[in-house]
Amino acid sequence: MTHRSPHKEREGYLGSSANVPGRDAVPGRGEFWEFVSLTLAAGAFALFVVRPEISEALVHALSARTAAFAP
């Protein structure tokens, strides 16, 4: 997963409180969203490998919607 480098404490830090070492805005939230995004990416990859016609249908649908916006 994500590698976290150690931070050095600084006096008079002017950044937001979420960027202060040891003070996460929501602890553990980053790891959860990383897991969700990796799961979705792996599922999409498996779907495109098992059913390659889905990628063709997706490209067709996106190009049809884009063409609808063209004057």
N, C-alpha and C positions, 0 to 999 in steps of 0.2 A: 504494500500500500504506500501511502505518502510518507516520505522521509522528512522529519522535522529537524532542522538544524538548531543548535542551541543559540539562544539570544543573549546578548550582553546587556545588563541593566544599565540604564543611563538616567542620570538625574535631570529633571526639567524636560522630560520628553514632551514634544509639542504635537505629536500625532494623535490620532483618535484613540480612545480607550481600548478599542478592539485590537489595535496594533501593539499595545504594550505587552511585553513578554510576560507570560503567566496569567494574562487576563483575556481569555477568549470571550467573544461576545456570546456565543452559544457553544459550550464545550461539546465535542463529539459530532457536531452537525456536519462538518466537512467530510468526515469518514463515511457517514451515512449516505450523503449525496454522491460520493465517489463510488460506493458500492452499487447504488441504484443506476448510475450512468454506465458503469462497466457491465452490469447485468443486461441493460437494454442494448448496449453495443454488441455483446456476445449473442444475444437472442436475434438481433437483426442480421448479424453475420451468418448464424446458423440457418436462418430463414432464407437468405439469399443463396446459400450453398445448396440447400435441400430443394428449393423451388426457384430456379433462376428466372422463370417468366415473371416473377413478381417485380424484379428490377426493371424489366421492360415496361410493365404496366405502370410503374411509378413514374418512369421517365415520360411516358406518353401522357399521363394525367397532368404532370407538371407543365409539359410543353403546351398542352391544350389550354390550361388555365392562363398561362403566360400569353398565348396567342389571343385570348379573349380580351386582354387589356390593350393590345396593340390597336392603333387607330386604322 
